[in-house]
Structures are given as C-alpha cells and as structure tokens.
Amino acid sequence: MRAESVEHTRNRRASSDLISRCLTSFVSFSLIQLALYMLLCFFPNSSLLTFLSLSAVAMLALAAVGRCCKRLLRLRASAPAFVFLNIMFGWGVYIGVIRQVISPLMDFILNTEFVMLMVGLCSILSTDPGFVTTESSHLNKFVERPVSVFEAHSNELVPSTCDMPYEFSVEETAIPLQRVRYCGHCKAYVKGFDHHCPAFGNCIGQKNHVLFIILLAGFVLTEASYVASSAQYTAKVKILDKTRQLASLSINLATSTMIFSLLQLLWQGAFLAWHIYCVCFNIRTDEWINWKRYPEFHLIVHPEPGQTPSRSETRFTNPYNKGILSNVKEFLTAVE
C-alpha cells in the first residue's frame, strides 16, 4: 500500500509539473503574439524590414524578461507545448481569417501540411532515438559525460606516420563505429547521437534522425506556405479596404502571424541547411562541436625537423566521411 501511495504521489506531481509547464508556455506564447500585434498597431506604416527588426528585438527582449521571471518564480516551460501552440494558433488564424481568399489547391496543401506537422510532432515525441542499455561492459566504464566507444579503447587507436609529414592514419580496430554518445539531458546513451532537441522534447539519434530532418523540412515548407498565403490575404484585403472600410483587426492578425512565421522560417531554414550539410559529410552536431572529446576525430600533425612550432598539433579529421552519395545512403538506411 505504501509503494502504491508513493507511486500515486509521483504521478500527481508529474501531472502538476506538466500542467504548470504547459501553462507557462501558453503565457509566453500569448505575450509574444500580443507584442507583435501591438507593434502593428503602434507602427502601422512601417516597412517590412523595419517591422521585422522591431519584432526580432521585441521577441529577444521578451525572451530575456521571461527567462528572468521563470528563474525568480521557479517556473519551467515546455518547448514542445510552445511548438504545439504555434502550430494550432497559425492553423486557427489561417482557417478563421486567411482561408477566404486562398485558392482551393493552396488551401488543401496548407491544411495537409498542418496535419502532417501535428502527426510528425506527436511521432518524434514518442520515438526511440536509439537508446543503448548500460548492460554492455564498455558502457559500464563510461562516466556521465559525452563519450564515444573509441574513448573507452583509446589505447587501441594506433597512430602511424606516413611519408607525408602532415598526415595521420588510424588503423582498423575490432571496435565497431557505433558512435554512442551520452546525453546529459536524458541521462542516457544514444546511438548516432546528434543533439537533444528541446523543441521536440527528445534526443535526435540514429533511429529518429530521418524523421527529424523530414519534420524540420515540413516546418520550413509550412512556414513558407503560410507567409505566402498571409501576404496574399493582406494585399487583397487592403485593396478592398479602400472601398469597403473593412476592419483592420484581421489584417493586423494576419500580418503579425506572418511576421512571426517569417522569423521562424529564417532560423529554421538555416538549421535545415546545417543538418543537410551534416548528412552529406556524415558528421553529427555533437561531434562537430565536441570533436576534441572524441579520439577518432583527432589528426596528429607532426612538424618537420627544424620547423616551428616544434610540438605536434591536433587537428580535426572525419573518419566517417565516405563521400556524399555513400553518406546519404548510410543516413537513409541506418535505422537499426
């Protein structure tokens, strides 16, 4: 009975914490949307570039203030809830305001994109990124920090110098290139670990990396479609407004959500481009940032006699790069 009571108490605390984090995300999202809407009311004749700059500054300021308030009040937000609210709010504005001037084909495309985003978000929240059990004798030796399988066997990595003074090669070993890394957020080892994604509430590893790229591309396409549709709506309604005196509420709402989507599109596009680059050259985000922690990425440069500096230098090398086509094929098929 006592064990059941403790488990019940834990479940209640977990539920309360989840509700609190979702409410915090709702307040943050509402304040951002309200700030963008009010900017349009105060600066109605500003150019798009000016309004984008003002919106970016306002969002950064709100983020800084919100972070301070969360620390003072000891509150935590849920990034997946924020993403969910972003999708639902944009979808709601589209259906309630923008949809009336959009062609049936574009309407079908946008609604399909919103549905696929919701399905993809729910899927990546629950998928296994490639968690590795700690039953392995190698993993039992690891400490709680980002490591690789090579690090436990660094003594088996034998450098051999070639005729060229600035080359280095690693001999083949019996250790498989598993690329198991430690995620400090999840407190778990992940095979093919790329990074922990707060927005999707999960690690990105070997088993869900393809889904992550598809979902990220889906966000970019949906944001771009929404920006185009809202811009089309704003242009048409402004023309009608000259003769029919339509209320500016719908115009401001469509424009503010368009600006928010445009700002999202800028960083999402850059983020997608980065991950496509990583796929093409078979490198993970964690490995790129923390390559000095992983011996297999070390290239020991030995200077020629009499050169300065006289010490050996460690540079970056990627032993996993097999060419773009092979890298992409490996990425698409490496799900086990």
Buried (B, 14 or more C-beta within 10 A) or exposed (E): EEEEEEEEEEEEEEEEEEEBBBBBBBBBBEBBBEBBBEBBEEEEEBEEEEBBEBBEEBBEEBEEEBEEEBEEEEBEBBBBBBBBBBBEBBBEBBBEBBBEBBEEEBBEBBBEBBEBBBEBBEBBEEBEBBBBEEEBEBBEEBEEEBBBBBBBBEEEBEEEEEEEEBBBEBEEEEBEEBBBBBBEEBEBBBBBBBBBBBBBBBBBBBBBBBBBBEBBBBBBBBBBBBBBBBBBBBEEBEEEBEEEEEEBEBBBBBBBBBBBBBBBBEEBBEBBEEBBEBBBBBBBBBBBEBBEBBBBBBBBEBBEEEEEEEEEEBEEBBBBEEEEEEBBEEBEEBEE
